[in-house]
Amino acid sequence: MENWLRKHGKPYAVTTLDQVWQSLRGAAADRELSDRIGHVGAFLVAVKREPQRWKALADQPDSVLIAHLLGLVRTGVPELDGLLNAPDRDSVTIVRLAAEAAEREGGAAVLDFLWERYLEVHSRRHTVTPAWVADLMITLTGAAGGRLLDPACGFGTLLLAGQRAGATELWGQEINPTAARLAMSRVLLRADGAKLVSGDTLHQDGFVGEQFDAVVCNPPFGQRSWEGDDLTNDPRWAHGMPPRGEPELAWLQHALAHVRPGGHVAILMPAGAASRRAGRRIRANLLRSGALRAVIRLPAWGTTASSGPDLWLLRRPDGTDHAYMLLLDATVDRDGIEDRWRSFLADPARVDGAGRAMRIIDLLDEEVDLTPARHLTTKPVTGVGKFRLFRTELHHALRTLADILPDLTRLDAAETPPATTIGELAKAGAVVIRQAPMAMPTDGGDQPVLTAKDVRLGRPASGAGSAGPGVIELRRDDVVALPPGRHPTVRVISEDGGLLGPQLLLFRVDPNRLDPHFLAGFMRTAQTARASTGSNRADLYRAPLLRLTIEAQREYGKAFRTLSAFEQSVRDAAELAESLVALGFTGLADGRLGPAGAAHE
């Protein structure tokens, strides 16, 4: 490609980071990319620790380099012993480019770049803890300046949040060797004293007897059961043997066993863990001991659900009595979580808003249901109260708009790449176009159905149906659109699950050739242009879009997503403004509101 561009006098710029990424993509199948990136990370740690040895080896021919590369990494990074594979010929080109990029950008920056690109390719396969959640968990545990453990560290997201906050020691364990290799490399490039091990945490605890100032954990969800028969008498189960259907309660008690008396644990739990009958005995014991301090319902991320998992905060009992615990619903306002937690610690009686300090004795009933929504009663808000509330929300929304204002770069006409059409992409196999049966029922069944009205209103699936002949199950990154007409709307599905409703078109892309958000952006533009012309489906297939590399498509996709998010924020702010104005007029007219600073005699 570079030779062709030079031959035809085409301007181009390929960074060393891009060259490393393309070398990796060319050397491995997509499923092997994380394994390759982990080995590159291990190499970068070795170069950081033994730069002179690498310089001497880098001057050698490829045959000598490949013979000594594994020894360099094993010696330089003993923490990865047992997790390294022998290099192949492709590794020589990759490590030379990676070393060159690290000399310019730094090893941590190189690995971050490769990791971000990998997530773009495999966003459907991996769910990574969002940065704001990781930072929140670290903040609430007070991990800054102390020893931090993540017993299910995955790719190292929570540990890196701890490193940014100033944790003095980082410890972690991960069962998946590929994830463990990558996590170790990411952490060791920033914190040389970190200690991470690979293995099954619950059955082969890598840190028996160690206690930490804080423990954070996002355990694996979705496990219907866990095998704990050989752990019946394990001392970690101080609050009860976790039932087969409650693996999260095993993770919780493992974390609690590893924190020092008075130290805190922050662990993400599925919403059902707060109320499932099988776990009520352990929940009751956690309350009686004073270990459980808060259950916080979090906003959703990467999903159309209205809420995400719960964040449980625990404290290893140290002899201090606790009569209250905090229940908080933060699905609407996540920014207030830290303030309400601090307020609760200072004085439980002062907690207000979407939170409530509950007496522990009042929670110890037959069900021991700790679901926040069950215990949080919403007091009616008067027009005066609504005005102040809407004013505060609008002020925050307007400040946010300034922060997320989109910015695009003007391109010269000569830089505009050639175009293609959706129909041509379908013929080439880059996208498959499908449609649900027109007579498909949406008013009964055991699975949610995404209807045309749901797409038009931007809401979650509201229909109900059942799988059957011709019925299409939705997948993450599917692009769903209304046929051309009066309501130009396109949506990119954010998670697997649910069924495609009638009157909707589905565009399922090959993620290695076509970015879904790139496609959705151009489809929306085409729909808007044709909305008033009485266009048909064939016109949508002829909709033009730029012919770009998949990397360039993803950059365009990010820009389209930024514009869509900004558009929704503007709409939300406009609705708040309309409500604020209406409340202001009504309040002034009926005497419940007055000009600022004024008072009636």
Residue pairs with C-beta under 8 A, 6 or more apart in sequence:
2 12
2 14
4 10
5 11
5 12
15 101
16 97
16 100
16 101
16 104
16 105
17 101
17 105
17 110
17 113
17 114
18 551
19 97
19 101
20 40
20 94
20 97
20 98
20 101
20 110
20 113
20 114
21 113
21 114
21 117
23 90
23 93
23 94
23 97
24 33
24 36
24 37
24 40
24 94
24 114
25 33
26 90
27 36
27 88
27 90
27 91
27 93
27 94
28 35
28 36
28 90
30 121
30 122
30 512
33 118
33 121
33 122
34 118
34 122
34 178
34 179
34 182
35 85
35 178
35 181
36 94
37 111
37 114
37 115
37 118
37 182
38 83
38 178
38 181
38 182
38 185
39 73
39 84
39 85
39 87
39 91
39 181
40 94
40 95
40 98
40 110
40 111
40 114
40 185
41 111
41 114
41 181
41 182
41 184
41 185
41 186
41 189
42 73
42 77
42 80
42 83
42 84
42 181
42 184
42 185
43 69
43 72
43 73
43 95
43 98
43 99
44 98
44 99
44 102
44 107
44 110
44 111
44 185
44 189
45 73
45 76
45 77
45 107
45 184
45 185
45 188
45 189
46 54
46 72
46 73
46 75
46 76
46 77
47 54
47 76
47 99
47 102
47 107
48 102
48 107
48 189
49 76
49 77
49 192
50 72
50 75
50 76
53 72
53 76
54 72
54 99
57 64
57 65
57 68
57 69
57 72
58 65
58 96
58 99
60 68
62 89
62 92
65 92
65 95
65 96
66 87
66 88
66 89
66 91
66 92
69 87
69 91
69 92
69 95
70 84
70 86
70 87
73 80
73 84
74 80
74 81
74 84
77 184
77 185
77 188
79 184
79 188
79 195
79 196
80 181
80 184
80 185
82 198
83 177
83 180
83 181
83 184
83 198
84 181
87 95
98 110
101 110
102 109
102 110
105 113
107 189
108 186
108 189
108 190
111 185
111 186
111 189
112 186
115 155
115 182
115 186
117 551
119 126
119 128
120 554
121 511
121 512
123 476
123 477
124 475
124 476
124 477
124 496
124 511
126 155
127 302
128 154
128 155
128 157
129 154
129 157
129 158
129 218
129 268
130 301
130 302
131 157
131 161
132 334
133 268
133 298
133 301
133 311
134 157
134 158
134 160
134 161
134 216
135 161
135 164
135 165
136 311
136 334
136 337
136 338
137 158
137 161
137 216
137 266
137 268
137 311
138 144
138 148
138 158
138 161
138 162
138 165
138 167
138 214
138 216
138 266
139 165
139 338
140 264
140 266
140 311
140 313
140 337
140 338
140 341
141 214
141 215
141 216
141 263
141 264
141 265
141 266
141 313
142 213
142 214
142 264
143 162
143 165
143 167
143 213
143 214
143 216
144 165
144 166
144 167
145 166
145 167
145 168
146 167
146 168
146 169
146 212
146 213
146 214
146 263
147 167
147 168
147 169
147 171
147 212
147 213
147 214
148 159
148 162
148 167
148 169
148 170
148 171
148 212
148 213
148 214
148 215
148 216
149 171
149 172
149 207
149 210
149 212
149 214
149 215
149 216
149 255
149 258
149 259
150 158
150 159
150 162
150 171
150 172
150 173
150 215
150 216
150 217
151 172
151 173
151 201
151 207
151 215
151 217
151 251
151 254
151 255
151 258
152 173
152 174
152 175
152 201
152 217
152 218
152 219
152 220
152 251
153 159
153 172
153 173
153 174
153 180
153 183
153 196
154 174
154 176
154 179
154 183
154 218
155 179
155 182
155 183
155 186
156 172
156 182
156 183
156 184
156 186
156 187
156 196
157 218
158 216
158 217
158 218
159 170
159 172
159 183
159 187
159 194
159 196
160 186
160 187
160 190
162 170
162 214
162 216
163 170
163 187
163 190
163 191
163 194
167 214
169 193
169 194
169 195
169 212
170 187
170 191
170 193
170 194
170 195
170 196
171 194
171 195
171 196
171 207
171 210
171 212
172 183
172 187
172 194
172 195
172 196
172 197
173 196
173 197
173 198
173 199
173 201
173 205
173 206
173 207
174 180
174 183
174 196
174 198
175 198
175 199
175 200
175 201
177 198
180 196
180 197
180 198
181 198
183 196
184 194
184 196
187 194
187 196
188 194
188 196
197 206
197 207
199 206
201 251
201 254
202 226
202 228
202 231
202 250
202 251
202 254
203 230
203 231
205 254
207 258
210 258
211 258
211 259
211 260
211 263
212 258
212 259
212 260
212 263
213 259
213 260
213 263
214 259
214 263
214 264
214 265
214 266
215 255
215 256
215 258
215 259
215 263
215 264
215 265
215 266
215 267
216 265
216 266
216 267
217 251
217 255
217 265
217 266
217 267
217 268
218 267
218 268
219 247
219 248
219 251
219 267
219 268
220 247
221 248
221 270
221 309
223 247
224 245
225 244
225 245
225 247
226 242
226 244
226 247
226 250
228 234
228 241
228 242
228 244
228 250
231 237
232 241
235 257
236 253
236 254
236 256
236 257
237 250
237 253
238 253
238 256
238 257
239 253
239 256
239 282
239 285
239 286
239 289
239 291
240 249
240 281
240 282
240 285
242 249
242 250
242 253
242 279
242 282
243 249
243 278
243 279
245 276
245 278
246 273
246 276
246 278
246 279
246 282
248 267
248 269
248 270
248 273
249 273
249 279
249 282
251 267
252 265
252 267
252 269
252 312
252 314
253 282
255 265
255 267
255 314
256 265
256 291
256 314
256 316
259 265
259 314
259 316
260 316
261 316
261 317
261 318
261 319
262 315
262 316
262 318
262 320
263 315
263 316
264 293
264 313
264 314
264 315
264 316
265 312
265 313
265 314
265 315
265 316
266 311
266 312
266 313
267 311
267 312
267 314
268 298
268 309
268 310
268 311
268 312
269 309
269 310
269 311
269 312
270 309
270 310
271 297
271 307
271 309
271 310
271 371
273 279
273 310
273 312
274 283
274 295
274 310
274 369
274 370
274 371
274 372
275 367
275 369
275 370
275 371
275 374
277 367
280 367
280 368
283 292
283 368
283 370
284 364
284 368
286 292
286 314
287 325
287 360
287 363
287 364
287 368
288 360
288 364
289 317
290 315
290 317
290 320
290 321
290 322
290 360
291 314
291 315
291 316
291 317
292 312
292 313
292 314
292 325
292 370
293 313
293 314
293 315
293 322
293 325
293 326
294 311
294 312
294 313
294 325
294 326
294 327
294 328
294 341
294 344
295 310
295 311
295 312
295 313
295 325
295 326
295 327
295 328
295 370
295 371
295 372
296 310
296 311
296 312
296 313
296 326
296 328
296 329
296 330
296 337
296 372
297 307
297 308
297 310
297 328
297 329
297 330
297 331
297 372
297 373
298 307
298 308
298 309
298 310
298 311
298 330
298 331
298 334
299 307
299 308
299 330
299 331
299 332
299 334
300 306
300 307
300 308
300 331
301 308
302 494
302 495
303 494
303 495
304 460
304 461
304 494
304 495
305 460
306 331
306 460
307 331
308 331
310 372
313 326
313 341
315 322
322 360
323 348
323 359
323 360
323 361
324 344
324 348
324 357
324 358
324 359
324 360
325 357
325 358
325 360
325 363
326 340
326 341
326 344
326 348
326 351
326 355
326 356
326 357
326 358
327 355
327 356
327 357
327 358
327 370
327 372
327 375
327 376
328 337
328 340
328 341
328 354
328 355
328 356
328 372
329 354
329 355
329 372
329 373
329 376
330 336
330 337
330 354
332 354
333 353
333 354
335 396
336 353
336 354
340 351
340 353
340 354
340 355
343 350
343 351
344 350
344 351
344 355
344 357
348 357
349 357
351 357
354 376
355 376
356 375
356 376
358 375
363 369
363 370
363 375
381 389
382 592
383 583
383 586
383 587
383 592
383 593
384 587
384 592
384 593
386 579
386 583
387 580
387 583
387 584
387 587
387 593
390 576
390 579
390 580
390 583
391 580
393 576
394 573
394 576
394 577
394 580
397 569
397 572
397 573
397 576
398 573
400 569
401 566
401 569
401 570
401 573
404 562
404 565
404 566
404 569
405 566
406 559
406 562
406 563
406 566
408 559
416 546
417 546
417 547
417 548
418 546
418 547
419 544
419 545
419 546
419 547
420 544
420 545
420 546
420 547
421 541
421 542
421 543
421 544
421 545
422 431
422 433
422 507
422 519
422 523
422 540
422 541
422 542
422 543
422 545
423 541
423 542
425 431
425 514
425 545
426 432
426 433
426 541
429 510
429 513
430 509
430 510
430 513
430 514
431 507
431 508
431 509
431 510
431 514
431 519
432 507
432 508
433 505
433 506
433 507
433 508
433 541
434 472
434 500
434 505
434 506
434 508
435 500
435 504
435 505
435 506
436 470
436 471
436 472
436 499
436 500
436 501
436 502
436 504
436 506
437 469
437 470
437 471
437 502
438 502
438 503
439 502
440 449
440 465
440 470
440 471
440 499
440 501
440 502
441 465
442 449
442 451
442 463
442 464
442 465
442 501
442 502
443 463
443 464
444 464
444 465
444 466
445 464
445 465
445 466
446 464
446 466
447 464
447 465
447 466
447 467
447 497
447 498
447 499
448 460
448 461
448 462
448 463
448 464
448 497
448 498
448 499
449 461
449 462
449 463
449 464
449 465
449 498
449 499
449 500
449 501
450 461
450 463
450 474
450 480
450 493
450 498
450 499
450 500
450 501
450 504
451 461
451 462
451 463
451 501
451 502
451 504
452 482
452 501
452 502
452 503
452 504
453 462
454 460
454 461
454 462
454 463
454 501
455 480
455 481
455 482
455 489
455 491
455 504
456 482
456 487
456 489
458 489
458 491
458 568
461 498
461 499
461 501
463 499
463 501
465 471
465 499
465 501
467 473
467 499
471 499
471 500
472 499
472 500
472 506
473 496
473 497
473 498
473 499
473 500
474 480
474 493
474 496
474 497
474 498
474 499
474 500
474 506
475 493
475 496
475 508
476 493
476 494
476 495
476 496
477 492
477 493
477 509
477 511
477 516
478 492
478 493
478 506
478 507
478 508
478 516
479 490
479 491
479 492
479 493
479 506
479 507
479 508
479 509
479 516
479 519
479 520
479 523
480 490
480 491
480 492
480 493
480 500
480 504
480 505
480 506
480 507
481 489
481 490
481 491
481 504
481 505
481 507
481 520
481 523
481 527
481 540
482 488
482 489
482 503
482 504
482 505
482 527
483 503
483 504
483 505
483 537
483 540
484 527
484 530
484 531
484 535
484 536
484 537
484 539
484 540
485 531
485 535
486 531
487 531
488 524
488 527
488 528
488 530
488 531
489 524
489 527
490 520
490 523
490 524
490 527
491 520
492 516
492 517
492 520
500 506
505 537
505 540
507 516
507 519
507 523
509 515
509 516
509 519
512 550
513 550
514 550
514 553
515 550
515 553
515 554
515 556
515 557
516 557
517 554
517 556
517 557
517 558
517 560
517 561
518 545
518 548
518 553
518 554
518 556
518 557
518 560
519 545
520 557
520 560
521 556
521 557
521 559
521 560
521 563
522 543
522 544
522 545
522 546
523 540
523 543
524 560
525 543
526 539
526 540
526 543
526 544
527 540
527 543
530 539
530 540
546 556
548 556
583 593
584 593
587 593
588 594
591 600
594 600
